């Protein structure tokens, strides 16, 4: 499988009850991907498949996990995303290792 090169910030489409194009932060240090809870609600993503305890710099929290379909670099990916409050974050979606392992390479100089 050929690897797809992505930058640190990528334009992606999230497919739910409709489609929305957003900028996503690519983070190889994050094990799992996450999406802003308001965006997930607006697109009616779901169903809720489980809850997990997540550790972050601010401590531990329990988050809901949903399946979602995204399009990144013309490739459609079905993946799981934790729901989190990302309103104070610059990007509503964080792409973590669970998606990057599906054949992506990160080039930090790529725009």
Buried (B, 14 or more C-beta within 10 A) or exposed (E): EEEBEBEBBBEBBBBBEEEBEBEBBBBBEBEBBBBBBEBBEBBEBBEEEEEEEBEEEEEEEEBBBBEBBBBBEEEEBEBBBBBBEBEEEEBBBBBBBBBBEBEBEBEEEEE
